[in-house]
Amino acid sequence: MPSSQKGTGQPKTPTFEEALKRLEELVESMESDELPLETLIARYEEGMKLVKLCQTKLAEAELKIQQLEKAASGEFKLKPFEPSENSQA
Protein backbone atom coordinates (compact mmCIF):
# COMPACT_ATOMS: atom_id res chain seq x y z
CA MET A 1 0.00 0.00 0.00
CA PRO A 2 1.51 3.39 -0.96
CA SER A 3 2.31 5.70 1.92
CA SER A 4 0.30 8.51 0.28
CA GLN A 5 -3.01 6.78 1.07
CA LYS A 6 -4.74 7.88 4.23
CA GLY A 7 -5.57 5.27 6.81
CA THR A 8 -7.58 7.48 9.17
CA GLY A 9 -10.89 5.79 8.43
CA GLN A 10 -12.61 9.15 7.94
CA PRO A 11 -14.27 9.84 4.59
CA LYS A 12 -12.49 12.33 2.36
CA THR A 13 -14.31 15.61 1.77
CA PRO A 14 -15.05 15.80 -1.95
CA THR A 15 -13.82 18.69 -4.05
CA PHE A 16 -16.36 21.10 -5.50
CA GLU A 17 -16.14 19.35 -8.86
CA GLU A 18 -16.59 15.89 -7.32
CA ALA A 19 -19.60 17.06 -5.30
CA LEU A 20 -21.18 18.69 -8.35
CA LYS A 21 -20.69 15.56 -10.45
CA ARG A 22 -22.24 13.39 -7.73
CA LEU A 23 -25.19 15.80 -7.52
CA GLU A 24 -25.73 15.46 -11.25
CA GLU A 25 -25.64 11.66 -10.92
CA LEU A 26 -28.17 11.74 -8.08
CA VAL A 27 -30.59 13.96 -9.97
CA GLU A 28 -30.30 11.82 -13.09
CA SER A 29 -30.99 8.61 -11.20
CA MET A 30 -33.89 10.13 -9.30
CA GLU A 31 -35.47 11.38 -12.53
CA SER A 32 -34.93 8.26 -14.63
CA ASP A 33 -35.25 5.31 -12.24
CA GLU A 34 -38.33 4.03 -10.50
CA LEU A 35 -36.95 3.93 -6.99
CA PRO A 36 -38.56 3.06 -3.68
CA LEU A 37 -39.45 6.03 -1.49
CA GLU A 38 -36.74 5.17 1.05
CA THR A 39 -34.07 5.24 -1.66
CA LEU A 40 -35.36 8.56 -3.00
CA ILE A 41 -35.25 10.07 0.48
CA ALA A 42 -31.71 8.80 1.07
CA ARG A 43 -30.55 10.26 -2.25
CA TYR A 44 -32.32 13.54 -1.51
CA GLU A 45 -30.55 13.77 1.87
CA GLU A 46 -27.19 13.04 0.23
CA GLY A 47 -27.92 15.67 -2.40
CA MET A 48 -28.78 18.30 0.20
CA LYS A 49 -25.48 17.66 2.00
CA LEU A 50 -23.64 18.05 -1.31
CA VAL A 51 -25.52 21.28 -2.09
CA LYS A 52 -24.48 22.72 1.28
CA LEU A 53 -20.86 21.66 0.65
CA CYS A 54 -20.90 23.30 -2.80
CA GLN A 55 -22.40 26.51 -1.41
CA THR A 56 -19.73 26.66 1.29
CA LYS A 57 -16.91 26.11 -1.20
CA LEU A 58 -18.34 28.77 -3.55
CA ALA A 59 -18.64 31.26 -0.69
CA GLU A 60 -15.02 30.60 0.30
CA ALA A 61 -13.85 31.09 -3.29
CA GLU A 62 -15.86 34.31 -3.62
CA LEU A 63 -14.34 35.67 -0.42
CA LYS A 64 -10.81 34.90 -1.64
CA ILE A 65 -11.51 36.60 -4.97
CA GLN A 66 -12.91 39.66 -3.21
CA GLN A 67 -9.80 39.81 -1.06
CA LEU A 68 -7.33 39.70 -3.95
CA GLU A 69 -5.65 43.01 -4.54
CA LYS A 70 -3.16 43.81 -7.25
CA ALA A 71 -0.03 45.36 -5.78
CA ALA A 72 1.94 48.09 -7.53
CA SER A 73 4.48 45.48 -8.63
CA GLY A 74 1.77 43.66 -10.56
CA GLU A 75 1.54 40.76 -8.13
CA PHE A 76 -1.70 39.78 -6.45
CA LYS A 77 -1.97 39.59 -2.68
CA LEU A 78 -4.78 39.06 -0.20
CA LYS A 79 -6.22 42.11 1.52
CA PRO A 80 -8.56 42.23 4.51
CA PHE A 81 -12.17 41.58 3.58
CA GLU A 82 -14.43 44.61 3.79
CA PRO A 83 -18.06 43.67 3.12
CA SER A 84 -19.97 46.11 0.99
CA GLU A 85 -23.63 46.96 1.48
CA ASN A 86 -24.44 45.33 -1.90
CA SER A 87 -22.69 42.01 -1.16
CA GLN A 88 -25.56 40.54 0.88
CA ALA A 89 -28.01 38.48 -1.16
Backbone as CSV, one residue per row, in Angstrom:
resi,resn,N_x,N_y,N_z,CA_x,CA_y,CA_z,C_x,C_y,C_z
1,MET,0.841,-1.177,0.000,0.000,0.000,0.000,0.886,1.239,0.000
2,PRO,0.689,2.194,-0.931,1.511,3.387,-0.964,1.314,4.233,0.281
3,SER,2.378,4.899,0.703,2.312,5.698,1.917,1.459,6.949,1.749
4,SER,1.099,7.307,0.508,0.298,8.511,0.285,-1.180,8.303,0.600
5,GLN,-1.616,7.040,0.745,-3.011,6.782,1.067,-3.245,7.002,2.551
6,LYS,-4.412,7.594,2.844,-4.743,7.877,4.234,-5.377,6.655,4.862
7,GLY,-5.011,6.378,6.082,-5.573,5.266,6.807,-6.347,5.724,8.026
8,THR,-6.902,6.928,8.007,-7.581,7.476,9.171,-8.964,6.911,9.362
9,GLY,-9.560,6.337,8.309,-10.892,5.795,8.426,-11.985,6.828,8.243
10,GLN,-11.633,8.103,8.148,-12.609,9.153,7.937,-12.793,9.387,6.446
11,PRO,-14.056,9.608,6.011,-14.275,9.844,4.592,-13.642,11.164,4.149
12,LYS,-13.126,11.144,2.927,-12.485,12.327,2.357,-13.565,13.315,1.914
13,THR,-13.379,14.590,2.222,-14.314,15.612,1.769,-14.119,15.795,0.271
14,PRO,-15.204,15.672,-0.495,-15.049,15.798,-1.954,-14.725,17.237,-2.357
15,THR,-14.064,17.363,-3.493,-13.823,18.686,-4.050,-15.139,19.220,-4.581
16,PHE,-15.156,20.493,-4.932,-16.358,21.096,-5.495,-16.790,20.336,-6.745
17,GLU,-15.839,20.027,-7.604,-16.140,19.348,-8.860,-16.694,17.943,-8.618
18,GLU,-16.105,17.225,-7.651,-16.586,15.889,-7.319,-18.016,15.944,-6.762
19,ALA,-18.266,16.916,-5.892,-19.597,17.064,-5.300,-20.627,17.419,-6.366
20,LEU,-20.264,18.296,-7.283,-21.179,18.690,-8.349,-21.491,17.510,-9.269
21,LYS,-20.478,16.732,-9.597,-20.689,15.561,-10.449,-21.604,14.553,-9.765
22,ARG,-21.393,14.324,-8.481,-22.240,13.391,-7.734,-23.681,13.909,-7.675
23,LEU,-23.845,15.218,-7.509,-25.190,15.803,-7.515,-25.884,15.541,-8.839
24,GLU,-25.163,15.715,-9.924,-25.734,15.461,-11.249,-26.158,13.994,-11.380
25,GLU,-25.321,13.085,-10.874,-25.644,11.657,-10.922,-26.898,11.351,-10.101
26,LEU,-27.002,11.961,-8.931,-28.167,11.737,-8.079,-29.450,12.214,-8.749
27,VAL,-29.402,13.408,-9.315,-30.586,13.960,-9.971,-30.995,13.086,-11.148
28,GLU,-30.019,12.674,-11.934,-30.296,11.820,-13.091,-30.963,10.509,-12.673
29,SER,-30.414,9.883,-11.641,-30.986,8.606,-11.204,-32.373,8.785,-10.599
30,MET,-32.587,9.885,-9.901,-33.891,10.133,-9.298,-34.944,10.431,-10.366
31,GLU,-34.529,11.047,-11.458,-35.467,11.375,-12.527,-35.752,10.179,-13.435
32,SER,-34.771,9.314,-13.629,-34.929,8.261,-14.625,-35.328,6.900,-14.057
33,ASP,-34.977,6.623,-12.824,-35.255,5.307,-12.245,-36.544,5.332,-11.433
34,GLU,-37.199,4.193,-11.398,-38.333,4.033,-10.496,-37.766,3.468,-9.201
35,LEU,-37.591,4.328,-8.242,-36.946,3.934,-6.994,-37.949,3.907,-5.852
36,PRO,-37.709,3.056,-4.864,-38.560,3.063,-3.678,-38.408,4.393,-2.934
37,LEU,-39.434,4.762,-2.212,-39.445,6.035,-1.490,-38.237,6.177,-0.569
38,GLU,-37.871,5.106,0.120,-36.738,5.168,1.050,-35.440,5.519,0.317
39,THR,-35.267,4.957,-0.867,-34.070,5.245,-1.665,-34.082,6.690,-2.130
40,LEU,-35.244,7.166,-2.571,-35.360,8.562,-3.001,-35.026,9.517,-1.856
41,ILE,-35.514,9.212,-0.681,-35.248,10.072,0.480,-33.764,10.073,0.812
42,ALA,-33.140,8.895,0.774,-31.705,8.804,1.066,-30.895,9.601,0.050
43,ARG,-31.267,9.504,-1.220,-30.546,10.257,-2.254,-30.792,11.755,-2.120
44,TYR,-32.002,12.126,-1.742,-32.316,13.540,-1.514,-31.463,14.091,-0.370
45,GLU,-31.368,13.333,0.728,-30.551,13.765,1.867,-29.083,13.916,1.470
46,GLU,-28.573,12.952,0.703,-27.187,13.040,0.235,-27.011,14.272,-0.645
47,GLY,-27.975,14.506,-1.517,-27.918,15.669,-2.396,-27.916,16.983,-1.626
48,MET,-28.724,17.067,-0.587,-28.780,18.303,0.200,-27.451,18.569,0.914
49,LYS,-26.799,17.506,1.381,-25.481,17.662,1.997,-24.471,18.164,0.970
50,LEU,-24.552,17.626,-0.245,-23.638,18.046,-1.307,-23.902,19.497,-1.722
51,VAL,-25.171,19.893,-1.760,-25.516,21.280,-2.091,-24.908,22.227,-1.055
52,LYS,-25.040,21.878,0.220,-24.476,22.716,1.277,-22.953,22.807,1.140
53,LEU,-22.313,21.675,0.842,-20.858,21.661,0.653,-20.465,22.571,-0.515
54,CYS,-21.192,22.469,-1.631,-20.895,23.297,-2.799,-21.090,24.776,-2.486
55,GLN,-22.148,25.114,-1.775,-22.399,26.506,-1.413,-21.284,27.050,-0.528
56,THR,-20.819,26.243,0.406,-19.729,26.660,1.286,-18.451,26.897,0.489
57,LYS,-18.132,25.968,-0.405,-16.913,26.110,-1.203,-16.995,27.330,-2.132
58,LEU,-18.168,27.588,-2.697,-18.336,28.770,-3.553,-18.198,30.051,-2.745
59,ALA,-18.749,30.084,-1.543,-18.641,31.259,-0.690,-17.184,31.528,-0.318
60,GLU,-16.437,30.454,-0.019,-15.015,30.604,0.297,-14.240,31.148,-0.899
61,ALA,-14.541,30.632,-2.078,-13.851,31.094,-3.291,-14.190,32.559,-3.564
62,GLU,-15.455,32.925,-3.396,-15.861,34.312,-3.620,-15.146,35.247,-2.659
63,LEU,-15.029,34.853,-1.405,-14.343,35.668,-0.415,-12.879,35.863,-0.794
64,LYS,-12.216,34.796,-1.236,-10.812,34.905,-1.641,-10.660,35.840,-2.834
65,ILE,-11.579,35.726,-3.789,-11.515,36.596,-4.969,-11.706,38.054,-4.568
66,GLN,-12.650,38.291,-3.659,-12.906,39.658,-3.214,-11.710,40.229,-2.460
67,GLN,-10.931,39.362,-1.842,-9.795,39.811,-1.057,-8.530,40.010,-1.883
68,LEU,-8.528,39.540,-3.124,-7.330,39.702,-3.949,-7.159,41.165,-4.330
69,GLU,-5.971,41.622,-4.218,-5.649,43.007,-4.545,-4.354,43.018,-5.352
70,LYS,-4.364,43.744,-6.430,-3.161,43.814,-7.249,-2.229,44.869,-6.666
71,ALA,-1.022,44.455,-6.334,-0.026,45.359,-5.777,0.593,46.182,-6.901
72,ALA,1.293,47.223,-6.548,1.937,48.094,-7.531,2.921,47.320,-8.403
73,SER,3.513,46.272,-7.871,4.482,45.478,-8.629,3.810,44.557,-9.638
74,GLY,2.481,44.507,-9.626,1.766,43.658,-10.556,1.414,42.296,-9.986
75,GLU,1.853,42.033,-8.763,1.537,40.757,-8.129,0.249,40.893,-7.318
76,PHE,-0.468,39.775,-7.226,-1.697,39.778,-6.447,-1.398,39.361,-5.008
77,LYS,-2.095,39.970,-4.083,-1.971,39.588,-2.680,-3.349,39.693,-2.040
78,LEU,-3.510,39.008,-0.911,-4.778,39.062,-0.201,-4.835,40.323,0.649
79,LYS,-6.005,40.951,0.664,-6.221,42.110,1.517,-7.340,41.775,2.488
80,PRO,-7.475,42.514,3.561,-8.556,42.234,4.508,-9.916,42.404,3.831
81,PHE,-10.841,41.531,4.167,-12.174,41.579,3.579,-12.970,42.714,4.201
82,GLU,-13.566,43.536,3.347,-14.433,44.612,3.792,-15.769,44.440,3.082
83,PRO,-16.783,43.911,3.791,-18.057,43.671,3.124,-18.716,44.970,2.685
84,SER,-19.254,44.939,1.476,-19.973,46.111,0.987,-21.444,45.937,1.286
85,GLU,-22.196,47.013,1.199,-23.628,46.958,1.482,-24.344,46.122,0.434
86,ASN,-23.812,46.049,-0.802,-24.438,45.326,-1.896,-24.086,43.849,-1.927
87,SER,-23.169,43.394,-1.066,-22.690,42.008,-1.155,-23.640,41.016,-0.505
88,GLN,-24.621,41.473,0.267,-25.564,40.545,0.885,-26.675,40.208,-0.068
89,ALA,-26.943,38.911,-0.237,-28.010,38.480,-1.156,-29.197,37.979,-0.399
